[in-house]
Amino acid sequence: MRFDDLTAFVRSAATGSFSNAAREMDVLPAQISASIKRLEMELGIRLFARSTRSLRLTADGERYLPFAERALSALREGQENLRLQDVDFSGVLQITAPSDLGRNVLLKPFTDFRLEHPGLELRLFLSDQLTDVFREPADIALRYGILEDASFVSLPIVPRNRRVLFASPAYLDAHGRPGSLEELCEHDCLIYMLSGRPYDRWEFPDGEGRKWIDVSGPLVANDADVVRRWAVAGQGIGYKSELDVAEDVFAGRLEVVLPEIEGKLSPLSLICPHWRQLTPSVQKLCAHLREYFLALDHSRSPELRTGA
């Protein structure tokens, strides 16, 4: 089974057409088509239902896709480890990240990475606005959430990170601990701006679907880190990525509220516009961040583990 055939399959599924996959891989559409045919013959199944106007995965193709993605990820990781051992890292690497994640979580691993590779210059741009992912002159972005734009390349850093409800012990002692999501409406909830509007409708998984809880409070900020600081100061209940508040929870400054209720999945990923931008420096940084969060995860108690 050829590496390029697997890549053609995964990118065709992601981009929705052989032509788009061909442009991304810098080959002819006929080469993508030939790769898919070889793979289908090797597997003995149809991967795509094809017509002149559309391309969609068959049921077999949908079942096979996650295995192909994991296989490619493992192969790339092996190649990267071999190739990166003797690379002399130098030049400029420009990164954009959410402001609170950058200040409070990423600063140490970024600094450690730069010290390990003194020939490399890191430039960090912090922004909470999702529309700013590549507005700054950045090579890569660190972002929360599930990437819906298949034209970007997304590499998982902490794939099982979730949002959690949190508040300070002082606030909960004074106002009581909510016994259900519905009781959040009786509390001061700390709200930040998301995509230009207040994030005051909090989403939670609910079986096979989703549940939304409308919340309110007297404090709203356009900087998500302010919400964490307000929570530490005893001003209300927040709902943010576990990575953002895990250190405060571990230190006792914050407490997880309704820990038995699973929050919205909010994976942390490294994003870049094209596979060609996965330079050795970017790949090495990705591996460094994965190792950092995995070690950090193992050092915490089970209820604080993010599942890196």
RAUR-V595813 format. One record per backbone hydrogen bond with DSSP energy under -0.5 kcal/mol. CO is the residue of the C=O (numbers start at 0). NH is the residue of the N-H. E is the energy in kcal/mol with one decimal. If there is no record, write none. Layout:
((CO | NH | E) (CO | NH | E))
//
This chain:
((1 | 5 | -1.8) (2 | 6 | -2.3) (3 | 7 | -2.5) (4 | 8 | -2.0) (5 | 9 | -2.5) (6 | 10 | -2.6) (7 | 11 | -2.0) (8 | 12 | -2.2) (9 | 13 | -1.9) (10 | 14 | -2.6) (11 | 15 | -2.0) (16 | 20 | -1.8) (17 | 21 | -2.5) (18 | 22 | -2.4) (19 | 23 | -2.2) (20 | 24 | -2.3) (21 | 25 | -0.9) (21 | 26 | -2.3) (27 | 30 | -1.1) (27 | 31 | -1.3) (28 | 32 | -2.4) (29 | 33 | -2.2) (30 | 34 | -2.1) (31 | 35 | -2.4) (32 | 36 | -2.2) (33 | 37 | -2.4) (34 | 38 | -2.3) (35 | 39 | -2.6) (36 | 40 | -2.3) (37 | 41 | -2.4) (38 | 42 | -2.2) (39 | 43 | -2.2) (39 | 44 | -1.1) (44 | 46 | -0.5) (46 | 57 | -2.2) (47 | 49 | -0.7) (48 | 55 | -1.7) (53 | 50 | -2.1) (55 | 48 | -3.3) (57 | 61 | -2.5) (58 | 62 | -1.8) (59 | 63 | -2.1) (60 | 64 | -2.0) (61 | 65 | -0.7) (63 | 66 | -0.6) (63 | 67 | -2.1) (64 | 68 | -2.6) (65 | 69 | -2.1) (66 | 70 | -2.4) (67 | 71 | -2.5) (68 | 72 | -2.3) (69 | 73 | -2.4) (70 | 74 | -2.4) (71 | 75 | -3.0) (72 | 76 | -2.3) (73 | 77 | -2.1) (74 | 78 | -2.5) (75 | 79 | -3.2) (76 | 80 | -2.4) (77 | 81 | -1.8) (78 | 82 | -2.9) (79 | 83 | -3.0) (80 | 84 | -0.6) (82 | 85 | -0.6) (83 | 86 | -0.9) (86 | 88 | -0.9) (90 | 120 | -3.1) (92 | 122 | -2.4) (93 | 138 | -2.4) (93 | 139 | -1.8) (94 | 124 | -3.1) (95 | 141 | -2.6) (96 | 126 | -2.3) (97 | 101 | -2.8) (98 | 102 | -2.5) (99 | 103 | -2.5) (100 | 104 | -1.9) (100 | 105 | -2.9) (101 | 106 | -0.8) (104 | 108 | -0.6) (105 | 109 | -2.6) (106 | 110 | -2.4) (107 | 111 | -2.9) (108 | 112 | -2.2) (109 | 113 | -2.2) (110 | 114 | -2.2) (111 | 115 | -1.9) (112 | 116 | -1.1) (116 | 119 | -2.3) (118 | 90 | -1.2) (119 | 121 | -0.5) (120 | 92 | -3.0) (122 | 94 | -3.2) (124 | 96 | -2.1) (128 | 131 | -1.8) (129 | 132 | -1.4) (131 | 134 | -0.7) (131 | 135 | -0.8) (135 | 137 | -2.9) (139 | 95 | -1.8) (140 | 142 | -0.5) (140 | 270 | -3.4) (141 | 97 | -0.6) (142 | 268 | -2.5) (144 | 146 | -0.6) (147 | 149 | -0.9) (148 | 151 | -1.7) (152 | 271 | -2.1) (154 | 269 | -3.1) (157 | 160 | -1.3) (157 | 267 | -1.9) (160 | 265 | -3.2) (161 | 241 | -2.7) (163 | 239 | -1.6) (164 | 256 | -2.3) (165 | 237 | -2.7) (166 | 254 | -3.1) (167 | 171 | -2.1) (168 | 172 | -2.5) (169 | 173 | -1.8) (170 | 174 | -2.6) (171 | 175 | -2.0) (175 | 177 | -0.5) (179 | 182 | -0.7) (180 | 183 | -1.9) (181 | 184 | -1.1) (182 | 185 | -1.7) (183 | 186 | -2.0) (186 | 188 | -0.8) (187 | 236 | -2.4) (188 | 190 | -0.5) (190 | 220 | -2.0) (191 | 198 | -2.8) (193 | 196 | -1.3) (196 | 193 | -3.3) (197 | 199 | -1.7) (199 | 214 | -2.7) (201 | 212 | -2.6) (202 | 263 | -0.7) (203 | 210 | -3.0) (205 | 208 | -2.2) (208 | 205 | -2.3) (210 | 203 | -2.7) (212 | 201 | -2.5) (215 | 188 | -2.2) (218 | 190 | -1.9) (220 | 192 | -1.8) (222 | 225 | -1.4) (222 | 226 | -0.8) (223 | 227 | -1.2) (224 | 228 | -2.1) (225 | 229 | -2.9) (226 | 230 | -2.3) (227 | 231 | -2.3) (228 | 232 | -1.8) (229 | 234 | -2.4) (230 | 167 | -0.6) (230 | 233 | -1.8) (236 | 189 | -3.1) (237 | 165 | -2.1) (239 | 163 | -3.0) (240 | 243 | -0.8) (240 | 244 | -0.9) (241 | 244 | -0.6) (241 | 245 | -1.9) (244 | 248 | -2.4) (245 | 249 | -2.9) (246 | 250 | -1.8) (247 | 251 | -0.6) (247 | 252 | -1.8) (247 | 253 | -1.4) (248 | 251 | -1.0) (254 | 166 | -1.8) (256 | 164 | -0.5) (257 | 260 | -2.1) (259 | 261 | -0.5) (261 | 204 | -0.5) (263 | 162 | -2.6) (266 | 144 | -1.1) (266 | 268 | -0.5) (267 | 156 | -2.8) (267 | 157 | -2.0) (268 | 142 | -2.2) (268 | 270 | -0.5) (269 | 154 | -3.1) (270 | 140 | -2.6) (271 | 152 | -3.1) (273 | 276 | -1.8) (274 | 277 | -1.9) (276 | 278 | -2.1) (278 | 282 | -2.6) (279 | 283 | -2.5) (280 | 284 | -2.3) (281 | 285 | -2.4) (282 | 286 | -2.2) (283 | 287 | -2.4) (284 | 288 | -2.6) (285 | 289 | -2.2) (286 | 290 | -2.3) (287 | 291 | -2.2) (288 | 292 | -2.6) (289 | 293 | -2.1) (290 | 294 | -2.3) (291 | 295 | -2.4) (292 | 296 | -2.5) (293 | 297 | -1.9) (294 | 298 | -1.0) (296 | 299 | -1.1) (300 | 303 | -2.0) (301 | 304 | -1.5) (306 | 159 | -0.8))
//
